[in-house]
Structure formats: C-alpha cells, structure tokens
Amino acid sequence: MDSAWMLLSSRLVDRDVYQPASELEGNAMSMSSRAILIVFLFVGCGGGPSELIPGAFALPGGVLSGEQVTIQSWSEVVKEDGVMELETRPSDPYSVRVGFVLKGDSMYVDPSDGRKWHLNMKADPAVRVRIEGRVYPATAVPVTDPKEREGFDPDRNVYRLDPVRRLPRENQLESE
C-alpha cells in the first residue's frame, strides 16, 4: 500500500506542481473564459435572474418590452422608493436596472458621473421606464433647484423623470 500511495502522490506532484507555467496560464484563461461565457449565457442582456428575482444582477440590455402606458403621475404606479428598468438613447436603446426615489408624485434618479445611461440622458432626455412589465415613456429633467434637490447627495446628479402624458400619434396608431 505504501508503494501504491507513493506512486499516486508522485503522479499528483508531477502533474500539479511541475506543470509548466504556460500550461497553468492556459488553464486559468480557459477557466475564466468559461466562467464569463456561463455568466453571459445565464444572465443575457437585461434578462436572466433579474426577471426571476427582482434586484438580481443583470447586464445592460436594449429595448424594453411590455405594454406601453401613459400616466399623469408616478404615484399611480408606485407607492415607495424601489428599483426599475430604465431605457435611454431611443435611437439605439440601452437599458439598465436602477434605483429610484419617489417624492410625492415625482420620481428621481441620481446617476454617477460617467455612467453610460447618464451620458445618454444628457444627450437625449427621452427615456422609458419599466415597472412590473409595463413601460412608461418619460423625460429626464436635470434638477437644479436646491429645494427640490433636498435629501440628495449634493455631489450627485439628480434627474426628475417626468411622465409623458400622451403618446405621439404614430404610437397610438400602432397600439390600436
């Protein structure tokens, strides 16, 4: 038994310890590549576990699907702060899950500088919000009034998302 154990342990040592560094790096790269592939396959763009488990990790995606609805105020849809899906850049939709703050009938987001969705909103304020499968068109308005900014980090950007109260005529025809 001792000789069998020595033979087995020498094979393990030969394979694991004395393996050339180039082979180890190749294995590490292939393992990380496999892990990345699995994440992309499982999560996808804007789907995966986030649709099964609210708040779960999701990669940025494209156009938001769902029934498009207009509202007069956000209090018709939500009653407290939460998480939503936000679509920016209508010409080439880019969507992310972000937290929002509800103050009265208004909804606010406070993106960090340099975030892609923030840059998109600065370039084109037309956005769409998806909450519980419904999509609400809105306009991202930078908040500059100190009174309206109360309660937000003074170093952050703050946007109020004003609901679009009426769909453009071509969208009304599509939904009829």
N, C-alpha and C positions, 0 to 999 in steps of 0.2 A: 504494500500500500504506500509506503514511503516513497518508493521509486516512481509509482504512478502519480503521486502528488507532486513530486519534483518535476516530472515530465510536463504535467499540466501547467504548473506555475511557471516553468521556463518558457512554455509557449505563450502564456499570457504576457509575461515580461517582454519577450521578443516582439510580440505584436503591438503592445501598448506603449511601452517605454522607448523602444528603439526604432519606432516608426519614423521615417524621415519627416522633417518639419514640413516639407512641401505637401506630403500626403495628408498630414494633420490639417493644414490650412485648407486644402481642397475639401476635406470632410466638413470642416467648420463652415465653409462657404456654402456647401450644398445643404447643410442643415439649416442655415439661416435663410437660404433661398426657399427651401421647402416651407419653413415657418411663414415667410412672407406670402407665399402662394396660398397657403391654407387660410391665412387671415383674409386675403382678398377674395378667395372663393366663398368663405363663410360670411363675411361682412358685406362685401359688394359695395357699390356706391349708393349710400343713402338707404340701404336696406339691412338685411341680416337681423341680428338680435335686437336692434333698436326698435324694430316693428313688433317684436315679440315681447321685449322687456323695455318699457319706457325708461329713457335715460341711459340706456346701454350705449356703448361705443359704436359710432358709425362714421364712415369716411364721407367726405363731401360728395354730393351727388349732383344730379342735373335737375330737370324739370320736375316739379311736384305734381303728383296726380291726385285726383279727388274731385268731388263736386265743388265747383266754383260758386261762392255765395257772397253777396254783399250784405253789409250790416251798417247800422248807424253808429254804434259804439262797441268797444271790446267787452263791456260788461254784459252784453247779450251772449257772449261766448264763454268767457272765463270769469271766475269769481276771486281768484287769487294768483299770486306770482307762480310761475311754472316754467316749463320747457316747451318749445315749439320748434317747428322746422321753418326755416327762413330761406326763401329763394331770392337771389339777387341777379342782376345782369340779364334782363329779358332777352337780349339778342343771342346769348349763349348761356342758358340758365345754370346757376351754381347754387346749390342748396346745402345748408348746414343746420345742425341742431344747436339752438342757443337758449339761454335762459332769458326770461323777460320779467319786468316789474310792472304790475298793474297799479295805477294811481287813479282812483275814480273811474272814469270811462276811458282813460288813455293807457296805452301800452308803450313801454320803453325798453330799449336795449342799449347796452353800453359796451361797444366793441373796443378792443385794444388797438392801438395804432399798428398798422402793418398787416392786420388780418385781411385776407383776400376779400371776405364778404364786406368788410368795412370800406376797403378801396372801391369795391363795386358800387356800394351805396352812395359813396361820394361822387362817383362818375355818373350814376343814373339812380335817382331815388325811387324808381318804380320797383316794388318788391311784392312778394306773395308770401303769405303765412299759412302753414297747415297745422291745424289743431284738430285732433280726433277725426282725421280723414276728410275734413272739409278745408277748402282752400279759399283764403280771403285776400283779395288784392288790396294793397296799401301803398302809402307814400312815406318814405323815410325822411323825416324833417329834423335837421340838427337843432338841438335845444341849446339856446344861448342865454335865455332869461335866467338870472341867478335864482329867482324864486321857484321856477319850475325845476331847476337842477337840484334843489334841496334834497338831501338824503343820498345823493350820488357822490362817488369819489370825484373830487374836483379835478383830478388829473386824467380822468377818463372822458372819452367821447360819449355823448348821450344823444340818442335819437328817439323821437316820438314816432310811432308808426300810426299814421292817420289812415283809417279805413277808407277805401274808395267806395262811395255810397251808391254808385251806379256804374254798371259795366258799359264799356264802349259798345256802340251799336253792332259791330261785327261779332262780338262775343255773345250778344243777346240772340242774334240770328242762329249762331252755332248751337246754342243750348235749346232752341225751340224745336 
